[in-house]
């Protein structure tokens, strides 16, 4: 006879039900994280083809606000930051709930701001000067400083990705890891 699948509630909503597996549960309870559940949640929430296409763009050094938007969407689709952080060993216990809530709110605000941008602005954020910042802020219902914060975050991410794409050793290691996990990164595709 097969053992029944037992669920455990880890919150107040239906989405907060998880399959009860003692080693994972205890690991999380002790603050040691649960990478297996995190990876499973990522696989459920993230469209593999979209993720692969985004990875190819980023590996090729292409990073516009469109790609940043996709990254934020994939991250927010995985669930609340508090739950995700709790699954990463050594991270969940060190981050304050207020910090995670602030980050989640900032990501939502960034998406709203990007929704108020034109395609041209999303492709080339350097075109966003003072008058455009004002228009975007009004359209998103935020302060101009929020638009500028998004642009600063984008620029920091773009520089990091550009540095990563230019680092051949790190790029080769990443390609090997991705291909080992089944992601094909043929440069022609």
Secondary structure, DSSP 4 states (H G I P E B T S, - for coil): -PPPP-EEE-SSSGGGEEE--HHHHHHHHTT---HHHHHHHHHHHS-HHHHHHHHHHHHTT---HHHHHHHHHHHHHT--HHHHHHTSTTTTTTS-HHHHHHHHHHHHHHHHHHHTS-HHHHH-GGG--HHHHHHHHHHHTS-HHHHHHHHHHHHHHHHHHHHHHH-HHHHHHHHHHHHHTT----TT-
